[in-house]
Amino acid sequence: MYVVIFKAELSQLDEDYLASAKRMRQLALENYGCIDFISITENNTELSLSYWETEVQISAWKNDPEHLATQTAARKKWYSSYRVEVSKVERAYAFPVVKQSAL
């Protein structure tokens, strides 16, 4: 399993941003096999974690035409900076114990 860690500094937070973020989450979960997608915004910082089975899925989502268009808009309107990290999850556990292998 992989996790994509996305951290951004927001220059603008508006209704278009919120709608776009919701759509990108939906796209990842419904079309590209994303296991889970969590986003938190505090002050001007957004942190998103998305979980995936394969790097192929991550790449397909990253290169989706709608996602690419949203990335361009985000750089122009909403983000002053961002950073993306893709990491392999070596171990995961939860309380109470979850029988799923993903989380």
N, C-alpha and C positions, 0 to 999 in steps of 0.2 A: 504494500500500500504506500501511496505517496501523499504528501500534503503540499499544497501551494500556499505560501504565506505572502500575502499582499498587504503592504503598508503604504499608506498615502497621506500626504499633507494636503488638505482641502483648501482651495482658494475661494471656492464658492459652493454653497449647499443650497439647492433649490428643488422645486418639485420635479423638474426634468431629470435632475441627478437621481433623485429617489426612485422615479419610475424606471430609469435606465438600469440602476443597480438591481432593482427587483427583477427586471427582464433578464439581465445577464445571469443572475442566480437561477432563474427558471430554465433558461437555455442550457446551462451546465448540467442541472439535475435531470431534465427531461430528454435532452438530445445527445448528451455525451457521456453518460454513465457516472457522473459525479455522485459519490456516496453521501456526502454531507457538505453543507456550505453555511458557514457562520460568519456574520459581519457585525462589528461593533464600531460605533463612532462616538468619540469623546472629544469635545472641543473641536479642533480642526484636524484631528487624526482619525483615520479609518484603518481598521485592522480586519482583514478577511482571511479565513482559513477554509480551504476546500480540499476534500479528501477524494482520492482516485485510486483505482486498482492498477492502472498502467500509465506510463509516460505517453503512449500513443493517444490515449484519451485526452490527456492534458494538451498535447500539441494540436489535436483536432479542434478542441474548444478554443484554444488561443487563436487559431487561424480561421475560425468561423467568420464569414463576411459581416454578419451583424455585430459580432464582437469586435472585429477590426474597426468598423465604423464608430462604435461606441468608444473604443480606445482613443481614436483620433479626436473625437469630441471632448473626451475627458482631459486630454492634454491641453486643449485650447481653452476650455471653460472651467473645469472643476478642480484639477489637480495642480498644485505648485511643484510637487515632486512625488515620486513613488518608487518603491523597491519591490521586486518579486524574487522569492526564493522557492525552489522546488527541492524538497527533501524526501528521502526514503524513511518511512517510519520503521524503526527497528523493533519497537515493542510498544504495545498499547494495553492498558487495562482500565477497568472502571469499577465503581461501586454503585449500586449492587452489581454483581457479576452479570455481564451481558453475554448471551450465548452466540451473538454474531461474531464472525471473525474480523470484520472491518473495524469495529470500535468496541 
